[in-house]
């Protein structure tokens, strides 16, 4: 070794020598060879400072995700991850060793240890390969639903007022049929007075929203909404042997409906944020949440939606939750998000165009300097190698390490059908969520009203819909010479929208019936 490489090795050994438990990511590569004396680790207590796993297609991101999930489970930390490619079910099945794998680990100073992890298979709606995960439309909220429907800002504001009307009139919105029923009522002759009182909702805009919901239903996307609603606290399972459960959400059709799936993941995260108590800094997180295909979260996102994500990332660490964004390039994420990701695992970057070269320069600037040729490392790293820097126990960035990644003890790729079936039958959640429930909600209540089953008292002529009371009383306004109902309605709507943003970040109401 040269003097420079000796200095680099010393800095890596010292920089990753933690006194607390951590994830074993691999060993440093020095002059292209794995160095067993320089293990690269990530402290468990720093996982709630969030992280990034990035790299071009085929460079090993999914295996890194699997490696981390497996070690987290072994450490007693529950995990949530989305199975976009359909090859993470292998976490439930122990792998078989091979000469190639044994040799790879031997040069890293490691031995192969097969492991079958406790896995809870989940699916959105009525999926056949996991326990159904559903959300009521009420809990999903108008902001997230507007994103799925790809509404503009004016239409989104109208949808928020429609939600508020349903809330004020005690009309539960369980599924998309309930939303359709409320909108259909408002644009009908019977609902004309109520629509007028809403002020900011025109019949034409309501009809646009109605058409969008109808399209979702014809595409079969209504199955994701309904009862029983999934309790995200069920992600926090720990088995009797102390292993954290790995929750694998099947998303095989993400390329067909990326907006829905990415938005649904943010609902899960927002729901966790709303329900979990403050925890502060822990020795290990309560849950680590992996957001795959993270770039989809920000595609065509409104400023309000992006700001809500940024706030959630910043605040959820105090709930004991760690977030890892999985994407091809760090430049896919806003700087405000990147700035909050303290742990970086960067697989190879492919540079083919001037745009790629510009992106590479930006990526290099996000790493601390310590003698590693980052341009060479990031462009020449092989499959199963990554450039890593994490936060030390003191919160300082560790030296950059060109790393040969460890190998998981579970099957890389899909598990056998037998293993998946056995897990599904043994699931403690299946009995609670498997069967959909169609209880009385807005659709049934409005149908009964139309048929005269209840007195025709609602909607009766009423004052413009008032927003829920604010946490603190507002100052009294000065008397006005002439009333201005439209201005009052706009002010009330603005106050309501602001409170909705604060309630669960994404407008999801606390209507949880558990």
VEXDREN-2710 file (C-alpha; in Angstrom, 1 decimal):
% VEXDREN-2710
k/r/px/py/pz
1/UNK/0.0/0.0/0.0
2/UNK/1.1/3.6/-0.6
3/UNK/1.1/6.2/2.0
4/UNK/-2.2/7.6/0.6
5/UNK/-4.0/4.2/0.7
6/UNK/-2.7/3.5/4.2
7/UNK/-4.1/6.9/5.3
8/UNK/-7.4/6.1/3.6
9/UNK/-7.6/2.7/5.3
10/UNK/-6.9/4.2/8.7
11/UNK/-9.6/6.8/8.2
12/UNK/-12.1/4.2/7.2
13/UNK/-11.3/1.9/10.1
14/UNK/-11.6/4.7/12.6
15/UNK/-14.6/6.4/10.9
16/UNK/-16.8/3.3/10.9
17/UNK/-15.7/1.9/14.3
18/UNK/-19.0/2.4/16.2
19/UNK/-19.6/1.4/19.8
20/UNK/-23.3/0.7/19.2
21/UNK/-25.2/-1.9/17.1
22/UNK/-25.4/-1.3/13.4
23/UNK/-26.1/-2.7/9.9
24/UNK/-23.2/-4.6/8.3
25/UNK/-23.2/-3.1/4.8
26/UNK/-19.9/-4.6/3.5
27/UNK/-16.2/-3.9/3.6
28/UNK/-14.1/-1.1/2.0
29/UNK/-12.4/-1.6/-1.3
30/UNK/-8.8/-0.5/-1.2
31/UNK/-7.0/-0.4/-4.5
32/UNK/-9.8/-2.5/-5.9
33/UNK/-9.6/-5.3/-3.3
34/UNK/-12.0/-5.9/-0.4
35/UNK/-10.4/-5.1/3.0
36/UNK/-11.8/-7.3/5.8
37/UNK/-10.3/-5.0/8.4
38/UNK/-12.4/-2.1/7.3
39/UNK/-16.1/-3.1/7.8
40/UNK/-18.6/-0.5/6.6
41/UNK/-21.5/-0.2/9.0
42/UNK/-24.5/2.0/9.7
43/UNK/-25.5/2.7/13.3
44/UNK/-29.0/1.7/14.1
45/UNK/-29.5/4.8/16.2
46/UNK/-28.9/7.0/13.2
47/UNK/-31.5/5.3/10.9
48/UNK/-34.1/7.9/11.8
49/UNK/-31.9/10.5/10.2
50/UNK/-33.1/8.9/6.9
51/UNK/-31.2/7.9/3.9
52/UNK/-30.9/7.3/0.2
53/UNK/-30.2/4.2/-1.9
54/UNK/-29.5/5.3/-5.5
55/UNK/-28.0/4.0/-8.7
56/UNK/-28.6/3.1/-12.3
57/UNK/-30.8/0.1/-13.2
58/UNK/-29.0/-3.2/-12.6
59/UNK/-26.4/-2.0/-10.2
60/UNK/-27.7/-3.7/-7.1
61/UNK/-30.2/-1.3/-5.4
62/UNK/-32.8/-4.0/-4.8
63/UNK/-30.3/-6.4/-3.3
64/UNK/-29.0/-3.6/-1.0
65/UNK/-32.6/-3.0/0.1
66/UNK/-33.0/-6.7/0.8
67/UNK/-29.7/-6.8/2.7
68/UNK/-30.7/-3.9/4.9
69/UNK/-34.3/-5.2/5.5
70/UNK/-32.9/-8.6/6.6
71/UNK/-30.4/-7.1/9.0
72/UNK/-33.0/-4.7/10.4
73/UNK/-35.4/-7.7/11.0
74/UNK/-32.6/-9.6/12.8
75/UNK/-32.0/-6.5/15.0
76/UNK/-35.7/-6.4/16.0
77/UNK/-36.7/-3.5/13.8
78/UNK/-39.9/-3.8/11.7
79/UNK/-39.6/-2.8/8.0
80/UNK/-42.0/-1.6/5.3
81/UNK/-41.0/-1.9/1.7
82/UNK/-42.8/-1.9/-1.6
83/UNK/-42.2/-4.8/-4.0
84/UNK/-42.3/-3.0/-7.3
85/UNK/-40.5/-5.7/-9.4
86/UNK/-42.0/-8.7/-7.7
87/UNK/-38.6/-10.1/-6.5
88/UNK/-38.6/-9.2/-2.8
89/UNK/-40.7/-12.1/-1.6
90/UNK/-37.4/-14.1/-1.4
91/UNK/-36.9/-12.4/2.0
92/UNK/-39.2/-15.1/3.4
93/UNK/-37.0/-18.0/2.1
94/UNK/-33.5/-19.0/3.1
95/UNK/-31.0/-19.0/0.3
96/UNK/-28.8/-21.9/-0.6
97/UNK/-25.1/-21.4/-0.7
98/UNK/-22.9/-21.8/-3.7
99/UNK/-19.2/-21.9/-4.5
100/UNK/-19.3/-18.4/-6.1
101/UNK/-21.2/-16.9/-3.1
102/UNK/-18.9/-18.6/-0.6
103/UNK/-15.8/-17.3/-2.4
104/UNK/-17.2/-13.8/-2.6
105/UNK/-17.9/-13.7/1.1
106/UNK/-14.6/-15.3/2.0
107/UNK/-12.5/-12.5/0.4
108/UNK/-14.5/-10.1/2.6
109/UNK/-13.7/-12.2/5.7
110/UNK/-17.3/-13.4/6.0
111/UNK/-19.2/-16.7/6.0
112/UNK/-22.5/-17.4/4.4
113/UNK/-25.4/-17.6/6.8
114/UNK/-28.8/-18.6/5.3
115/UNK/-31.8/-16.8/6.8
116/UNK/-35.6/-17.0/6.3
117/UNK/-37.1/-13.7/7.6
118/UNK/-40.6/-13.2/9.1
119/UNK/-42.5/-11.5/6.2
120/UNK/-46.1/-10.1/6.1
121/UNK/-47.2/-10.1/2.5
122/UNK/-49.6/-7.2/1.7
123/UNK/-51.4/-6.0/-1.5
124/UNK/-53.4/-2.9/-2.3
125/UNK/-57.1/-3.6/-2.4
126/UNK/-58.2/-7.0/-3.5
127/UNK/-54.7/-8.4/-4.5
128/UNK/-54.4/-12.1/-4.4
129/UNK/-50.8/-12.3/-3.1
130/UNK/-51.2/-10.6/0.3
131/UNK/-53.4/-9.2/3.0
132/UNK/-55.5/-6.4/1.5
133/UNK/-54.5/-2.8/2.4
134/UNK/-57.4/-0.4/2.1
135/UNK/-58.0/3.2/3.0
136/UNK/-61.2/5.0/3.5
137/UNK/-61.5/8.0/1.2
138/UNK/-62.0/10.1/4.3
139/UNK/-58.7/9.0/5.7
140/UNK/-56.9/9.3/2.3
141/UNK/-58.0/12.9/2.2
142/UNK/-58.7/15.5/-0.5
143/UNK/-55.1/16.5/-1.1
144/UNK/-53.9/13.0/-1.9
145/UNK/-57.1/12.1/-3.9
146/UNK/-56.7/15.3/-5.9
147/UNK/-53.2/14.1/-6.8
148/UNK/-54.4/10.7/-7.9
149/UNK/-57.1/12.3/-10.0
150/UNK/-54.5/14.7/-11.4
151/UNK/-56.6/17.8/-10.6
152/UNK/-55.4/21.3/-11.0
153/UNK/-55.2/23.7/-8.1
154/UNK/-58.7/25.1/-8.6
155/UNK/-60.2/21.6/-8.9
156/UNK/-58.3/20.5/-5.8
157/UNK/-59.7/23.4/-3.8
158/UNK/-63.2/22.4/-4.9
159/UNK/-62.6/18.8/-3.9
160/UNK/-61.6/20.0/-0.4
161/UNK/-64.8/21.9/-0.1
162/UNK/-66.8/18.8/-1.2
163/UNK/-65.0/16.8/1.5
164/UNK/-65.8/19.5/4.0
165/UNK/-69.5/19.4/3.0
166/UNK/-69.6/15.7/3.6
167/UNK/-67.9/16.1/6.9
168/UNK/-70.3/18.8/8.0
169/UNK/-73.3/16.8/7.1
170/UNK/-72.0/13.6/8.7
171/UNK/-71.7/11.7/5.4
172/UNK/-68.9/9.1/5.7
173/UNK/-66.8/8.7/2.6
174/UNK/-65.6/5.1/2.7
175/UNK/-65.1/4.5/-1.0
176/UNK/-65.2/6.3/-4.4
177/UNK/-68.9/5.6/-4.7
178/UNK/-69.5/7.7/-1.7
179/UNK/-67.7/10.6/-3.2
180/UNK/-69.6/10.2/-6.5
181/UNK/-72.9/10.2/-4.6
182/UNK/-72.0/13.4/-2.7
183/UNK/-71.0/15.2/-5.9
184/UNK/-74.0/13.8/-7.9
185/UNK/-76.2/15.1/-5.2
186/UNK/-74.6/18.6/-5.2
187/UNK/-75.0/19.0/-9.0
188/UNK/-78.6/17.7/-8.9
189/UNK/-81.7/19.9/-8.5
190/UNK/-82.0/18.6/-4.9
191/UNK/-78.5/19.7/-4.0
192/UNK/-78.6/23.1/-5.8
193/UNK/-79.0/25.1/-2.6
194/UNK/-76.1/23.2/-0.9
195/UNK/-73.9/23.7/-4.0
196/UNK/-74.7/27.4/-4.0
197/UNK/-73.8/27.7/-0.3
198/UNK/-70.5/26.0/-0.9
199/UNK/-69.6/29.1/-3.0
200/UNK/-66.3/28.0/-4.4
201/UNK/-67.6/24.9/-6.2
202/UNK/-69.1/25.3/-9.6
203/UNK/-71.2/22.6/-11.2
204/UNK/-68.8/22.3/-14.1
205/UNK/-65.8/21.7/-11.8
206/UNK/-67.7/19.2/-9.8
207/UNK/-68.6/17.4/-13.0
208/UNK/-64.9/17.2/-14.0
209/UNK/-64.1/15.6/-10.6
210/UNK/-67.0/13.2/-11.1
211/UNK/-65.7/12.1/-14.5
212/UNK/-62.2/11.5/-13.0
213/UNK/-63.6/9.3/-10.3
214/UNK/-65.7/7.4/-12.8
215/UNK/-62.6/6.7/-14.9
216/UNK/-60.8/5.4/-11.8
217/UNK/-63.6/3.0/-11.2
218/UNK/-63.7/1.7/-14.7
219/UNK/-59.9/1.0/-14.4
220/UNK/-60.6/-1.0/-11.3
221/UNK/-58.8/1.4/-9.0
222/UNK/-61.7/1.7/-6.6
223/UNK/-60.7/-1.5/-4.9
224/UNK/-58.0/0.4/-3.0
225/UNK/-60.6/2.4/-1.1
226/UNK/-63.0/1.0/1.5
227/UNK/-63.4/-0.8/4.8
228/UNK/-61.9/-2.3/6.9
229/UNK/-59.3/0.4/6.8
230/UNK/-55.7/-0.8/7.4
231/UNK/-54.2/0.2/10.7
232/UNK/-50.6/1.3/10.0
233/UNK/-49.7/0.4/13.6
234/UNK/-49.8/-3.2/12.3
235/UNK/-46.5/-2.5/10.5
236/UNK/-44.8/-2.5/13.9
237/UNK/-45.0/-6.2/14.6
238/UNK/-42.1/-8.0/16.3
239/UNK/-42.2/-11.8/16.5
240/UNK/-41.7/-13.8/19.7
241/UNK/-38.0/-14.5/18.9
242/UNK/-37.4/-10.7/18.7
243/UNK/-37.3/-10.5/14.9
244/UNK/-38.9/-7.5/13.3
245/UNK/-41.5/-8.3/10.7
246/UNK/-40.8/-7.3/7.1
247/UNK/-44.0/-5.9/5.6
248/UNK/-43.8/-6.4/1.8
249/UNK/-46.4/-4.5/-0.2
250/UNK/-47.0/-6.0/-3.6
251/UNK/-47.0/-3.3/-6.3
252/UNK/-46.7/-5.2/-9.6
253/UNK/-48.6/-2.7/-11.7
254/UNK/-46.8/0.5/-10.6
255/UNK/-45.8/1.4/-14.1
256/UNK/-49.5/1.4/-15.2
257/UNK/-50.7/3.6/-12.3
258/UNK/-47.6/5.2/-10.8
259/UNK/-49.4/8.2/-9.4
260/UNK/-51.9/6.1/-7.4
261/UNK/-49.3/3.8/-6.0
262/UNK/-46.7/6.4/-5.0
263/UNK/-49.5/8.6/-3.5
264/UNK/-50.8/5.6/-1.6
265/UNK/-47.4/5.1/0.0
266/UNK/-47.4/8.7/1.2
267/UNK/-50.8/8.1/2.7
268/UNK/-49.3/5.2/4.7
269/UNK/-46.5/7.4/5.8
270/UNK/-48.8/10.3/6.7
271/UNK/-51.0/7.9/8.7
272/UNK/-48.0/6.7/10.6
273/UNK/-47.0/10.2/11.4
274/UNK/-50.4/11.1/12.7
275/UNK/-50.8/8.0/14.9
276/UNK/-47.4/7.4/16.4
277/UNK/-46.4/9.2/19.6
278/UNK/-43.3/11.3/19.9
279/UNK/-40.3/9.1/20.6
280/UNK/-37.2/11.3/20.2
281/UNK/-33.9/9.6/19.4
282/UNK/-33.9/5.9/20.2
283/UNK/-31.2/3.2/20.2
284/UNK/-33.0/1.7/17.2
285/UNK/-36.0/2.9/15.2
286/UNK/-39.5/1.7/15.7
287/UNK/-39.8/1.2/11.9
288/UNK/-37.8/1.7/8.7
289/UNK/-39.9/2.7/5.7
290/UNK/-38.4/2.2/2.2
291/UNK/-39.9/4.4/-0.5
292/UNK/-39.0/2.7/-3.8
293/UNK/-39.3/4.6/-7.1
294/UNK/-39.2/7.7/-5.0
295/UNK/-39.0/10.0/-8.1
296/UNK/-42.7/9.3/-8.7
297/UNK/-43.6/11.1/-5.6
298/UNK/-42.5/14.4/-7.0
299/UNK/-43.5/14.0/-10.7
300/UNK/-45.9/16.8/-11.6
301/UNK/-46.4/17.4/-7.8
302/UNK/-48.0/20.7/-6.7
303/UNK/-46.0/22.9/-4.3
304/UNK/-48.4/22.1/-1.5
305/UNK/-47.9/18.3/-2.0
306/UNK/-44.1/18.7/-2.2
307/UNK/-44.1/20.9/0.9
308/UNK/-46.1/18.3/2.7
309/UNK/-43.6/15.5/1.9
310/UNK/-40.7/17.7/2.9
311/UNK/-42.4/18.5/6.3
312/UNK/-43.2/14.8/6.9
313/UNK/-39.6/13.8/6.2
314/UNK/-38.4/16.4/8.6
315/UNK/-40.8/15.7/11.4
316/UNK/-41.3/11.9/11.3
317/UNK/-37.8/11.2/12.7
318/UNK/-39.2/12.3/16.1
319/UNK/-41.7/9.5/15.9
320/UNK/-38.9/6.9/15.7
321/UNK/-39.3/6.2/12.0
322/UNK/-36.5/6.0/9.5
323/UNK/-37.1/6.7/5.8
324/UNK/-35.0/5.5/2.9
325/UNK/-35.7/6.9/-0.6
326/UNK/-34.8/4.5/-3.4
327/UNK/-34.3/6.0/-6.9
328/UNK/-32.0/6.0/-9.8
329/UNK/-30.4/9.4/-9.2
330/UNK/-30.3/11.7/-6.2
331/UNK/-31.2/14.5/-8.7
332/UNK/-34.7/13.0/-8.9
333/UNK/-35.4/14.4/-5.4
334/UNK/-35.8/18.1/-4.3
335/UNK/-32.8/19.6/-2.6
336/UNK/-35.0/20.1/0.5
337/UNK/-35.5/16.4/0.8
338/UNK/-31.9/15.4/-0.1
339/UNK/-30.6/17.8/2.6
340/UNK/-32.5/15.7/5.2
341/UNK/-31.0/12.3/4.1
342/UNK/-28.0/11.7/6.3
343/UNK/-27.1/8.2/5.1
344/UNK/-26.1/7.7/1.4
345/UNK/-25.6/4.4/-0.5
346/UNK/-24.8/5.3/-4.1
347/UNK/-24.5/2.5/-6.6
348/UNK/-22.9/3.1/-10.0
349/UNK/-23.9/6.1/-12.1
350/UNK/-24.2/5.7/-15.9
351/UNK/-23.0/8.7/-17.9
352/UNK/-24.1/8.8/-21.5
353/UNK/-25.1/12.3/-22.1
354/UNK/-24.2/15.9/-21.1
355/UNK/-27.2/15.8/-18.8
356/UNK/-25.8/12.7/-17.1
357/UNK/-22.4/14.4/-16.8
358/UNK/-24.1/17.4/-15.1
359/UNK/-26.0/15.1/-12.8
360/UNK/-22.7/13.3/-11.9
361/UNK/-21.1/16.6/-10.9
362/UNK/-24.1/17.4/-8.6
363/UNK/-23.9/13.9/-7.0
364/UNK/-20.2/14.3/-6.3
365/UNK/-20.8/17.5/-4.5
366/UNK/-23.1/15.8/-2.0
367/UNK/-20.3/13.6/-0.7
368/UNK/-17.5/14.7/1.8
369/UNK/-14.0/14.7/0.4
370/UNK/-11.5/12.2/1.9
371/UNK/-9.1/11.1/-0.9
372/UNK/-11.5/8.8/-2.8
373/UNK/-11.7/9.6/-6.5
374/UNK/-15.5/10.0/-6.6
375/UNK/-15.8/10.3/-10.3
376/UNK/-14.0/7.1/-10.8
377/UNK/-15.8/5.3/-7.9
378/UNK/-19.2/6.4/-9.0
379/UNK/-18.8/5.5/-12.7
380/UNK/-16.6/2.4/-12.3
381/UNK/-18.3/0.7/-9.4
382/UNK/-19.3/-2.9/-10.3
383/UNK/-22.6/-4.6/-9.6
384/UNK/-22.8/-5.2/-5.8
385/UNK/-20.5/-2.2/-5.0
386/UNK/-21.5/1.2/-3.8
387/UNK/-20.1/4.5/-2.6
388/UNK/-21.2/5.0/1.0
389/UNK/-21.2/7.7/3.7
390/UNK/-23.4/7.6/6.8
391/UNK/-23.8/9.5/10.0
392/UNK/-21.7/8.5/12.9
393/UNK/-23.0/8.1/16.4
394/UNK/-22.2/11.7/17.0
395/UNK/-24.1/12.8/13.9
396/UNK/-21.1/13.7/11.7
397/UNK/-20.6/12.3/8.2
398/UNK/-18.3/9.3/8.0
399/UNK/-15.5/9.2/5.4
400/UNK/-16.6/8.1/1.9
401/UNK/-16.1/4.4/1.4
402/UNK/-16.0/2.6/-2.0
403/UNK/-17.7/-0.6/-0.6
404/UNK/-18.1/-4.2/-1.7
405/UNK/-21.6/-4.9/-0.4
406/UNK/-22.4/-7.9/1.8
407/UNK/-24.9/-10.6/0.6
408/UNK/-28.3/-11.4/2.2
409/UNK/-28.9/-14.8/3.6
410/UNK/-32.3/-15.0/1.9
411/UNK/-33.3/-15.8/-1.7
412/UNK/-32.4/-13.1/-4.1
413/UNK/-35.5/-13.0/-6.3
414/UNK/-39.1/-14.4/-5.8
415/UNK/-39.7/-17.0/-3.1
416/UNK/-41.4/-20.3/-4.1
417/UNK/-45.2/-20.3/-4.3
418/UNK/-45.2/-22.8/-1.4
419/UNK/-43.3/-20.4/0.9
420/UNK/-45.6/-17.5/-0.1
421/UNK/-48.7/-19.6/0.5
422/UNK/-47.5/-20.8/3.9
423/UNK/-46.8/-17.2/5.0
424/UNK/-50.2/-16.0/3.8
425/UNK/-52.1/-18.7/5.7
426/UNK/-50.1/-18.0/8.8
427/UNK/-50.7/-14.2/8.7
428/UNK/-52.2/-12.8/11.9
429/UNK/-53.6/-9.9/9.8
430/UNK/-55.6/-11.9/7.2
431/UNK/-58.6/-12.5/9.5
432/UNK/-58.9/-8.7/10.2
433/UNK/-58.6/-7.4/6.6
434/UNK/-59.3/-10.1/4.1
435/UNK/-63.0/-9.5/3.7
436/UNK/-64.3/-6.1/2.5
437/UNK/-67.1/-4.5/4.5
438/UNK/-69.7/-2.3/2.8
439/UNK/-71.3/-0.5/5.7
440/UNK/-73.8/2.4/5.6
441/UNK/-72.0/5.5/4.3
442/UNK/-72.7/8.5/2.2
443/UNK/-74.0/6.6/-0.8
444/UNK/-76.6/4.6/1.2
445/UNK/-77.6/7.7/3.2
446/UNK/-78.2/9.8/0.2
447/UNK/-80.0/7.0/-1.6
448/UNK/-82.3/6.7/1.4
449/UNK/-82.9/10.4/1.4
450/UNK/-83.8/10.4/-2.2
451/UNK/-86.3/7.6/-1.7
452/UNK/-87.9/9.4/1.2
453/UNK/-86.7/7.0/3.9
454/UNK/-85.7/10.0/5.9
455/UNK/-87.3/13.4/6.1
456/UNK/-86.3/15.9/3.4
457/UNK/-84.5/18.1/5.8
458/UNK/-81.0/18.0/4.4
459/UNK/-79.7/19.9/2.8
460/UNK/-82.0/22.6/4.0
461/UNK/-81.4/26.3/3.2
462/UNK/-78.5/27.1/5.3
463/UNK/-75.7/29.6/5.8
464/UNK/-72.5/29.0/3.9
465/UNK/-70.6/26.0/5.3
466/UNK/-68.5/26.9/8.3
467/UNK/-65.0/25.5/8.7
468/UNK/-64.3/23.4/11.9
469/UNK/-63.3/25.6/14.9
470/UNK/-59.6/26.6/14.9
471/UNK/-57.3/25.5/17.7
472/UNK/-57.2/29.1/19.0
473/UNK/-59.9/31.8/18.8
474/UNK/-59.6/34.3/16.1
475/UNK/-59.9/38.0/16.7
476/UNK/-63.3/39.6/16.2
477/UNK/-63.7/41.2/12.8
478/UNK/-64.8/44.8/12.6
479/UNK/-68.5/45.1/11.5
480/UNK/-69.0/45.4/7.8
481/UNK/-71.3/47.9/6.2
482/UNK/-72.5/45.3/3.7
483/UNK/-72.3/41.5/4.1
484/UNK/-70.2/39.8/1.5
485/UNK/-71.0/36.0/1.6
486/UNK/-68.6/35.1/-1.1
487/UNK/-65.7/36.8/0.7
488/UNK/-66.7/35.2/4.0
489/UNK/-66.8/31.8/2.2
490/UNK/-63.4/32.3/0.7
491/UNK/-61.9/33.2/4.1
492/UNK/-63.6/30.2/5.8
493/UNK/-62.4/27.9/3.0
494/UNK/-58.8/29.2/3.3
495/UNK/-58.9/28.6/7.0
496/UNK/-60.3/25.1/6.5
497/UNK/-57.7/24.2/3.9
498/UNK/-54.9/25.4/6.2
499/UNK/-56.1/23.3/9.0
500/UNK/-56.5/20.3/6.7
501/UNK/-52.9/20.6/5.7
502/UNK/-51.8/20.6/9.3
503/UNK/-54.0/17.6/10.1
504/UNK/-51.9/14.7/8.9
505/UNK/-49.9/16.9/6.5
506/UNK/-51.9/15.6/3.5
507/UNK/-55.4/16.5/4.5
508/UNK/-56.4/13.0/5.8
509/UNK/-59.0/13.4/8.5
510/UNK/-59.0/11.6/11.8
511/UNK/-62.0/9.5/11.2
512/UNK/-60.3/6.3/12.3
513/UNK/-62.8/3.7/13.6
514/UNK/-60.6/1.1/15.3
END
